[in-house]
């Protein structure tokens, strides 16, 4: 990463290189943090933030699950996100709000430990992704009984990191994770979709993070006339799909060409995947007025 621009931490705007925390920060030891990934895009009438309200709602919900008493309101953070985009002179960017327990105690329970909020905004070009190879991980996704569904908690991503290490060591681009029942869950940090006979399905496993991009693509698919739904996906069904793709805020849409030793169709980006990406790009850049409620201008 290039050490340029400004970062906001607890009301202060600092140079990138000056944004530091103490080694005894509680979150560094115990993963007691939550975060969001938000994307902004260059549009004809300025810079657009995609589904800012939905991301910030989940951010505050996640903080509440960790018992954090945040010192800033929803509106405060919304204003800071926009301000930081302007200060850093960004158009296409990735915004990362982060709330974490700070310095104060090495006890697992963060009694009397204050929380902090940091917001980072970095340049992030939106580019069409090449098809990738994914490997079914020997590690299962965190059991849904071990966390609160729909929250984005930092500590649980260690599970994803280990799965990624395993996949990369075996020559694959990404991991594919199953849930505790052996059904398809998601990628390390992306939701998964499959297409079969022009029908679109995304995993309904309770072990996933039901992403904002996932929700957007489900809505878009239905609006385009596809039969699209959440459903149980077996590994066998996934490998026999006509198309498979990952999706997420940062990755947007990533075609999958191979799962383990099984090629998906001809290994090229499928027609449905291409169509969804094209239409999604129109939405995030303000070219489709039908979805204007999802957009917020800086």
Secondary structure, DSSP 8 states (H G I E B T S, - for coil): ----SEEEETTEEEEGGG----TTBHHHHH--EEE--EEEEEETTEEEEETHHHHHHHHHHHHHHTT---SS-HHHHHHHHHHHHHHTT-SSEEEEEEEEE-BS--SSS-TT--EEEEEEEEE--------EEEEE-SS----GGGS-TT--BGGGGHHHHHHHHHHHHTT-SEEEEE-TTSSEEE-SS-EEEEEETTEEEEE--TTS---HHHHHHHHHHHHTT-EEEEE---HHHHHT-SEEEEEETTTEEEEEEEETTEE-TTSS--HHHHHHHHHHHHHHTT--GGGGGGEEE-
